[in-house]
Amino acid sequence: MKIGIKAVLLAAMAAAAAFSVRQAAATLRRAEDLLPKEVYAQFQAKSGRAQYLLREENGQVAVFRNGENRPERVTGIETVVLRRADRAMLGKGIPAENIDEVLHLLEDLGS
């Protein structure tokens, strides 16, 4: 009798563990899946006019001149503290037309 109860409890624990793993895996979606296309579309529309691009560099938000591979400035804004949607946008690159827009975007990300 004791073996039967232990087997049932073990099976229940295994089922609970499998359910937990499946739920955890479902939350680990790729960053681009977290970014609605309509949200990023407004930024893509001005990418042809963008002088700057905000991207992640060594765990921080960085400002790049459009087309350059080295950042012009690396900010103190750590990407791990940003919302997942903001991190996803940085992964694709956030275009900015001028320095005023860069400053506005940095202010939004830093608050």
Secondary structure, DSSP 8 states (H G I E B T S, - for coil): -HHHHHHHHHHHHHHHHHHHHHHHHHH---GGGGS-HHHHHHHHTTGGG-SEEEEEETTEEEEEETT-SS-SEEEEEEGGGS-HHHHHHHHH-EEESSHHHHHHHHHHHH-
